[in-house]
Amino acid sequence: MLENSYVFKIQRYSIHDGPGIRTTLFFQGCPLSCHWCHNPESQAKPLKTNGEDMDRVAAGLMEEIEKDLIFYDDSGGGVTFSGGEPLCQPQLLFRLLDQCREKEIHTCVDTSGYGDAKILLKVAKKVDLILYDIKLIDEKAHKQYTGKSVARVLDNLKQLSNQTAAVRLRFPLIPEMTDKDENIDRIIVFLKEDTIYRDIHILPFHRAGEGKYQSLSMKNYMEGIQPPSKKKVLNVKEQFESSGFSVTIGG
C-alpha cells in the first residue's frame, strides 16, 4: 500500500492519537533517538524525491485518508500525522494539512518539538491540534536519553504559547529516565512560568516495540525495564494536579 519512503505505516481506527477515531500516518525520519522509542524503524531519514513525486505521494495518502471519512464524522475524529517526526518533512506535511482542511478533516500533528521554529509555527496555523511531547527538562539528561539538546524543544513550546496555538501536552512516563520527581517538578515550573498550557496527558511506558530492536539490530536501552506501576502513574498524576494541571492518563 505504501509506495513511498516518506510514510512507513498507516494505522487505522486509532483512539490514542487525538480526539475520536483517527487515521495515523507515521512519517519516516526523526532527529531524536529516544531510548524508549517504540518506532525505532522511523529514525532513518527518508529518501529524497522531486516535487512531482511529492504531489503523487500526497495524492495517494489522501486517498487512504478519505477511506475513513465515515469514522471521523461519527466520532469527531480525523487524521494524525506522527512518526518519526513529521516536522522533518514539511513540504509533504503542509500539502496534507492543506488538503485535509479543504475537505474539513480534523488534523493533529504529533511532534517531539525538536524542529525548525518557522516550520512549527506555520504548522500551528494549518493544524487543528498539536500533540507536543515534553520529556526531560535537564539539558544533560535530555542529551543522554534523546541524543539532542532540550533548548529547542522548550523554546518552540514558548513560541507556540505566545501564538496561543492549540496544543495538547504529553509527558512520556519512562522508568529510570523521565519519572524522577525533580524532572517533573521542573517541568511544572517551566510550564507555569513560560507557557499558557495547563492540560497534560501522561503516557506510561509500554513494551510494544521491544521486538523491533532485535530485528533491526539496534540496541534496546529498555531491555528488562518494566512499565510503571499503577501507583507510580497515579502519584505522577497527583504531582501535576496538585500544581493546578488537568491530567489525563493516555492519549
N, C-alpha and C positions, 0 to 999 in steps of 0.2 A: 504493500500500500504506500510506503514512504519511498519515493524515488528521488530523494534529495539528501544532502548532507547537513541540512540546516536543522531539521527536527528529527529526533531519534525515536520518539514514541508519541502516540496519541492515546490518551486514556479517557474512555467514555464513562458516563454515569458517576463521576466523582462527586463526593459530598464533603470533601475536606479542603478544597482549594478555592473557597469563596462561598457566597450565598447560593442556595438552591442546588439543583443538579447541574453539573458542569462538564464540559469537554476540556481536558487539559492537554495542551501542546507543550512538549518538553523540548526546548531548544538545545542544540548542540553547542558546547563551548562554555567554559567558566574560568574566570581568573583566579578563583579560590580553589583550595584543595583541603576542605574541612575534613578533619579526622573522622567525623561521623557521617560523612556524605553517603546517602543511600542510593545515589545515582552516579557512581564513580565513572561509568562509561560516558558521562556527559562532559567530562573535564577537557577532553581533547578538542582542539579548535576545528571548526568545520572547514571544508574545502571552499575556496573562493570561486565564484562563478560571475558571469556578467549580468547586467541589468535585465536583459531579456529572459535569462534563466530565472532570475528572481521573480519576475512577473508571473512566469509559468508556475513556479513553486507556490507563490501566494494564491494563485487561482485554484490550484489543486487542493491546497489546505482549506480554502473557503468552501470548496465542495464538500469536504469532510465535515467541516463545522456545521454546515447547513443541514446535514443529515439528522442532527439532533435538535432542530428548532422546536419541535413539539415538547421536548422535555424542558427547555428553557421557559417556554410560555407557561407551562403548568406549574413549575416550581419556583419561578423567579430566579432562575439560574442563568448560565451563559458560558463564556469561554474564559479560560485562564491560560495565560502564557507563562510557562515556568521553565525549568531547566535542570541543570545548567544555569546559565544567566542570560535571560532574553535581552538585556542591555548590550550584550556583545554583538547582537545582530540587529542594529537599529533600523536599517532600511526595510528588512522583512517585517519587523515588529510594527513600524509605522504604517506600512501597507495594510497589514491585517487589522490594526486598530481602526484605521480609517474605513475599511470596508465593513467591519462589524458595526461601526457607528451608522453607516449608511443603511444597514439592514436592521437597526435598532436592537442589536445583540449586546447584552451586558458583558463588559470585559473587566478582567483583573490581570494585573502583571505581578508575578511573584518574583521578588528580587532580593538579593543579598545587600543591596545598597552600594555595592562596590562597582561603580561605573562612572562614566563621564557625566558631570552635573548637568551640562547643557542637554544631553540626551535624556536624562531622567526627568528634567523639568518639562521638556517637550512631551515626553510620555504622559506626565501628570495632566497635561491639558487635553490629551486624547482619550485617556482611560477612565473608566468609572471608579475603579478602586485599585490601590496599590497595596499588595501584601508585602510587608517590609520586615525582614529579619534583623533583630538586634541580639547579638550572641554574647560578645565579650567586650568589656569597655577598657580593660587594661591593654596598653599597646604591646607589651611583651607577650602576654598570653594570646592576644589575637594573632600575632605573627606566628607564634608557636603552633597554634591549633588550626589556623586557616591559611597560613602562608603569606598573608598580606597585612599591611597596616590598617588599624581601625579608623584613622583620621578621616579618610574619605567617606566611610560609612556614616560617621557621626555628623560630619559637615553636610552631607547630602540630606540627611534627615532634618537638620536645621533649616535648610533651604526649602524643603517641602513644607515644613511647618510655617515658614514665613509666607509661603504661597497659599496656605490653608488647603493644601491638597488632601484629597480623600485617602487616608492611609489606615490600614489595619496592621498594627504591630504584632510581631510574632517572636516569641522567645523560645528557642530550642533548649530544652532542659536536658543537658548531657552530663551524666555522672562523671565526676572527677575533672570536669572541664568548665562547664558554664554554671554548675549548680551551687557554687560556693556563695555563702551569704554576702561576702564582701562584693563580689561581682554584681549580685542582684541589687544590693543597696546602692552601689554606684550608678547602675543603670537607672534606678528610680530617681536619684538626684539629678542626673543628666536630663531625663525626660521632663521632669517637673520644672527645671530651671531653663531649659533651652528649647522645649517644644510645646505644642498645644495638645499633644496626644495623651489621653488618659484611659484608653482601652488597650488591652493586650491579651493575646492568645498564647497559652503555654503549650508547646509541642513536646511531649515527653519522647525521649529517645526510644527507637524501636530497632529491631534487628532484621528487618525485612530485606535489606540489601546485602546481607552478610555474604551470601553465596557468590555475589558478583566479583568480589575481590580475588577469590581464588581463580575464577575463570579468566580474569583479566591479568593475572599475575601481578596484582598490586598488593602492597602492604595494607593489612587491615588493623588499624590502630585500636579498634574497638573489640578485638577478639577477646572473649571471656568476660566482657563488661555487660552486666545485666541492666535492663531498663530500670528507671527509678521506681521505687515503691509507691504505692498509692498514698502512703503517709507523707512521703517526701513531696509528691506533687501537690498535695493539699497544703503542706507547710509553705511551699513557694507561692501558692495561690494567696494564702493569708498574708504573706510578706508584701505582695503587691497591693492587696485590698486594704491593708492597714494604712497604706500611704495614699489612699484615695483613688486607686485604679479599679476599673471594671474588668474582671478577669473571666476568660473562657478557657476551658481545657480542650485542646484540639482546634482544628480548623484554621 
